[in-house]
Amino acid sequence: MMIKNLLMFIGFLISFNCYSQNIVSKTKHKSIASNPLRKKIIGIWTQKGSINADFKIDSKTIYYVEDFANYKYSLIGDLIKIYYPDYIYEGKVSFNNDTLIISNKDGVGRYWRFKE
């Protein structure tokens, strides 16, 4: 009887854990898909006055043209995190018309879509 109850309890825990992970996964996917900034940041960006592109943002990475380097990033709400090998950059993303603005405690960066 005790073994039967224990097995039922373990089965309950396993099914509850699977259910919880499914809810978290769906919620995370929904928040990513419903973030309007995600679509807006994708593209090639440059600083004002520069004739070359500075970086390219796709759905999962940021590619720095001069460094020939890709780094993963996450965007949750208006907070972007860029995962460099030595540290994680965190900044607030906003737009003023077509200008991408990324700000943090160290300052503000303004970028324009690169036009070939």
N, C-alpha and C positions, 0 to 999 in steps of 0.2 A: 504494500500500500504506500509506504513512504517513498519507494523508488518510483512508483507511478506518479505520485505528486511532484517529485523532483523533476522527472522527465517532462511533465506538463509545464512546470514553471520555466524550465530551460527553453522549451518550445515557445512559450509566450515571450520570453526575453528576446529570442532570435527573431521572431516575427515582428515584435515591436521595434527592434533595432532596424530591420529592413524597411519598415514603414516610415520611421523617422528619417532615415537617409534619403528615401524617395521624396519626402516632403521638402527637405533641405535642398536637394538637387533641383526640384521643380521651381522652388522659390528663387534660388540663385540664378537659374536659367532665365526665369521671367524677368528678374531685375536687370540682368545683362541685356536682354533683348529690348526691354522697355526704356532703357536709358537713352534719351535723345542725343546726349553728347557723344555717345559711342560712334554714331554714324557721322557726326560732324567733324570729329578729330581725324578720321581716316583720310589720308592724303599726303602730299609732299609739301613741306613747310620750309620757309626761309625767313631770315630777318630782313627788316627794311634796309634797302640800300645794297643788299648782297645780290650778286648775279648768279650765284650757285645755290642749290638746295642745301639745307642744313640737315634735315632728317625726313624720313618717311615713316608714317604710322600706318600699320595695317591692323587687322583684327586682334593680333596677339603680340606683336613685337614693334619696337621702334628701331629703325635702322639709321645709324649715323653715317652720313656719306663720307666725311673726311676720315673717320676712324675705321671704315669698313667693318662695323660692328653692329650686331643685333642684340637687343636686350628685351626681355619679356616685361610686360607691364600689366597692371590691372586698373580698371576704372570703375569705381563704385560711387554712384551719385556724381558729384563734381570733384571727387578726390582721385588723382592719378598717383599710382605708385610705380616707379621704374626700378627694376631689380638689377642693379649693377653688381659686379663681382664683389666689390668692397663695401657697399652700403645700399640702402634703399632710399631713393629720392621720393619725397611726398610733396605734392603741390595741388593747388586748387585750380581747376580748369573752368574758364569762362570764355564767352565770345562777345565781341563788340562788332556787329555786322559780320564780316568775313575774317576778322582778326582773332586768331587764337591767342588767348592770354593764359599763361601759367604762372601762378604766384605762390610763393612760400615765404618763410621767415627771412630768407636771404635776398629776396627781391622779386621783380616782375619781369617775365619774358614775354615779348610780343612777336607773333609770327604771322606771316601772310602766306596764303596758298601760292606755291611755286607754279609759275606759268612757263611752260617750255617755249 
